[in-house]
Amino acid sequence: MLRLNLEALEILDAIVRKGSFAAAADEVHRVPSAVTYMVKKLEDELGVQLFDRSGHRAKLTAAGQTLLDEGRHLLRAAGDLECRVKRVATGWETTLNIALDGLLPMELLYPMVRDFDRLNSGTRLRFSREVLAGMWDALLDHRADLAIGVSGEGPHGGGYAARALGEVAFVFAVAPGHPLADAAEPLPASLLQQHRVVAMADTSRTLLPRTVGILSGQEILTVPDIQAKLSAQIAGLGCGYLPRCLAMPYVEAGSLVEKRVEEHKAPAVMYAAWRTTGLGRALKWWITRLAEDRAIGEWLARHPAQAPLPV
């Protein structure tokens, strides 16, 4: 008898997300041999091959991809059901999924996590990193119940609430040895277009990915997060905008050079956002705490921008 259960779907999902059977085994707290056995048993029971093992890395077959796509719907539905049952009984969510923008340090939330732990609510906290449109996408796709650090407009159709956390200003910066370091200011777009820009990869899965500070036809070096972007620009591998609060210590130390540009990137407001339906007690607590806490806004406001020099 076929035993297509949630555990099997969770393991299949973990294999694809983590990229290997061994990494998936670590995530689901199983030994690699148990994960391999489960996949083989599932293939035998279904009578189909889920992974193509002809290459160096196992890849999903068309049948395997279909099972994963549909299985993820079942996993989300099961997770939502678990949360709804617990909310009915206690008002507290089983798990609260919080997406944190790639710019913001996780350390800013540690005091809030400690205070939340004192409630003994039984709610597990699960944090993830998202970038650009991936923040809104995480809410839309139910990967996150709360998104901290979203910017720009939300998905069409509404159903979301947001509260401002602070404003992030940007600085265009290059390494001292970069060709643009000694170029006359303000830098025109036509000159910037000739040099590679360092950009973070948008993590959106369903919404259209966003591009920020990239000119048409400009060569791009794509990196996974803000720390990689910062280090790549310090290494002289490209140019681009960086959050002023993050870049200025390196500008002051001489590791980066701030350059004025003709078309400067305007500051952006960062928000905490959440869906307006199905609010449990844990989500309500975090919404209230974020409204009271000033840590994120104060961090974003470090190294305030000076008045722009005349062009």
Secondary structure, 3 states (H helix, E strand, C coil): CCCCCHHHHHHHHHHHHHCCHHHHHHHCCCCHHHHHHHHHHHHHHHCCCCEECCCCCCEECHHHHHHHHHHHHHHHHHHHHHHHHHHHHHCCCCEEEEEEECCCCHHHHHHHHHHHHCCCCCCEEEEEEECCHHHHHHHHCCCCCEEEEECCCCCCCCCEEEEEEEEECEEEEECCCCHHHHCCCCECHHHHCCCCEEEECCCCCCCCCCCCCCCCCCCEEEECCHHHHHHHHHCCCCEEEEEHHHHHHHHHHCCCEEECECCCCCCEEEEEEEECCCCCHHHHHHHHHHHHCCHHHHHHCCCCCCCCCCC
